[in-house]
C-alpha cells in the first residue's frame, strides 16, 4: 500500500496516540473503555485505508502519474 507523506504522518500520529493510551492503561493511570489492542489496530487500519483511498496525493502516487523529483522537462 503506497501512501503520500501527509498520510504517513497522520498514520504515525494515530499509532502514537493509540500507543500512549495503551501505555496509560497498562500503568493503571487511565482505563479507556476497556478496548483491546487488536480492536484499536483494526479501527486504525480501516481509517487509514479509507482516508488514503480518498486522498488525491495517494492516488496520484500509486498510479504513477506523479512526476519524479529532480527531473527537468
Protein Blocks (a to p, Z undefined) as FASTA:
>chain_A
ZZdfklmmmmmmmmmmmmmmmmmmmnomacghhiafklmmmmmmmmmmmmmmmpmklmmm
mnopaccehiaZZ
